């Protein structure tokens, strides 16, 4: 029993057109598992780099659904692919062939430098596949007489997803503790600490797991020295280097993957978020050496690599290439970062600006100021960003934003940060003088 009144049920059963914000909030509070603390805004449509709510308010979207809507909203390449594919074939299961998987696999292996692909439905599924592959590969090596264990070295402040393997390699206790015991044999080392990595690495390690640009951890790029050390250690032992590009991949940093900025190739990488333009999709890519550990029946998925998701992912890659969006991301991203660093020099409450392309973090001195600025950007200036790692303002805009959008954002940020600093100073003065 859902305990709704007859009036409540009539509104809900009337469909989306009848669901206003209050009705939607009430229905979700009673019916959904309470996993999200949503903003009180009911979004109804999107156009380009903007979203609109049920009151007709327009928002500049610099979050893109947490890095998903790289081509914005209503993009003709995506709507065309969806229309054409839904008219022919939506689902086949992986018991049969369809035309999209091989075409998409060719494109993904070319842009990542990998050899083989496993398609799935999300980032965390892609990372689960990477973890399983690493364990299976170590098993193959042991069968061939090599001494190698089952341990993963993961990074402090990492985030890889919420399924049991992914969460086991995610650093924050709040994500892991409620579900203990999670997958065993994972240790964490400080990110970018080469000495700590070398000290932790031994013959028990089957893989080193890292994000080349940490997202939830506060937009921290891996150092070239650290990535090179990880590559060297894996090369010498047979362990696999796993690079999570779920948030940073598919062009967000100005290259197809973040590791390409360093010229260092992992054994396994994972993609998701923008890969299919807003449809659920993930991919785990690997080398031939790693791939030999998987045989039919060892792993699988019902929906992964379906015709619709593949068709849209192909359209997304084609559009990024044909419209030279990687160049645009680099140029406008560099401009965005430069403007943010100028702003940082003008405000004491800004600690640092980090990132690459359109994956940018602005670290504030306090969580209170970061929260106030993020909230006011949304509710007063109608610009969507979010806050990660408590003190970091995160920007993950669609690849289509312009310098004019950046200028609008900088003006809003500067004003709101100044207001927050003034208010904080006034509060401190009041506390001093009672």
Residue, then its C-alpha position, 0 to 999 in steps of 0.5 A: x500500500x502506498x498510502x496515497x489519497x485518491x487525489x494523490x493517485x489521480x495526479x500521479x496516474x495522470x502522467x508527467x504532464x500533471x506532476x508539478x514540483x510539489x506533487x513530484x516531491x511528495x510522490x518520490x518521498x513516499x515511493x522512491x528509495x531515499x538515495x538522493x538529496x535533490x534540489x527543489x527544481x523540476x526540470x522539463x526540457x533542455x536546449x543546447x547548453x541550457x535547461x528549463x524548469x516547469x516555471x519556464x526559468x532557463x539555466x546555464x548547465x555547467x554540470x551536464x548531468x554530472x558529465x553525461x550530456x557532452x553534446x548538450x540537449x536536443x542535439x540533432x546528431x543524437x535525436x537523428x540516431x535515436x529516431x532512426x534506431x528506434x524505428x528498426x531495432x532496440x534490443x537483441x541480447x548478446x546471443x545474436x549479432x547486430x551492426x552497431x557493436x563492431x562499428x563502435x568497437x572500431x571507433x573506441x579502440x582507435x581513439x583510446x589505443x586499446x585492442x578490445x572492448x566490453x560493453x555494459x550499461x554504466x561506469x560502475x559496471x565497466x569498473x567491475x569488469x576491469x576488476x574481474x579482468x585483473x583477477x582473471x588475468x592474474x589467475x592465467x599468469x599463475x597457471x603459467x607459473x608466475x608468482x602474482x597475487x590478487x591484491x589491488x592498490x587503489x588511491x586515496x580520495x578515489x571514486x570508482x562507483x557504488x557496486x561492491x567491487x567498485x566501492x571496495x576500491x573507492x576511498x571514502x569510508x562513508x561509501x564503504x562502511x554501510x556495506x562491509x565487508x566489501x571485496x577484500x584485498x584492496x589497499x589504498x596509497x596516497x595519490x601521487x606519492x611515488x614512494x608510497x606506491x613503490x613501498x606498497x607494491x609487491x608480488x601480491x598485487x594484481x593491479x594498480x587502480x587509479x583515476x588519471x584525473x580524480x573527480x569526486x576526490x576534488x579534481x586532482x590530476x595524476x602526476x606524470x611521475x606517478x603514472x610512469x611509476x605505476x606503469x613501470x611496476x606493472x610492466x615488471x610484475x605482470x600486474x595490470x594498470x587500470x585507468x578509470x576514465x569514466x568522468x574524464x574520458x570521451x574528450x572532456x579534457x581535450x583529448x579522448x582520455x586523460x592518460x593521453x596527455x601523458x603519453x602513457x598507455x594503461x592495460x585497461x581503461x573504462x568509459x561511460x558518462x558521455x559515451x552515449x549522449x545521455x543513454x546508459x552505457x559503459x565500456x571497458x577496454x583492454x589490451x590483447x594481453x589482458x583480454x586473453x584471460x576472459x573466455x565465453x561465459x565468464x562475464x556478460x550483460x543483458x543490455x550492454x552494447x544494445x543497438x540503440x546505445x551503440x547507434x547513439x555512441x557512434x553518433x556522439x563520436x562522429x560529431x565530436x570528430x567532425x565538429x572538431x570539439x576536442x580543439x574547442x574543449x581545449x581552447x575554451x577550457x584553457x580560457x575558462x581555467x585562465x579566467x578562474x585563476x584570475x578570479x582566484x587571485x582576486x579572492x582570498x577564499x579561493x585556494x586553487x584552480x585545477x583540471x583540464x579542458x572541461x573538467x575543472x575544480x575550484x577549491x575554496x577555503x571553507x565548505x560553508x563558502x563553497x556550499x553558499x556559492x554553489x547554491x546561489x549560482x543555482x537559485x539566484x544566477x541560474x547556473x548549474x555547478x556542484x560541489x565535490x569533496x566538500x570544498x571544491x566547486x566542480x565544472x563539467x559543462x557540455x562541450x558546446x559552451x562558448x567564451x560568452x558562457x564562461x564570461x557570464x559564469x565568471x561574473x556571477x562567481x566573482x560577485x557571489x564569492x565577494x558577497x560570501x567573503x563579506x558576510x563571513x568577515x562580518x560574522x567573524x567581527x560579530x563573534x569577536x565583539x559579541 
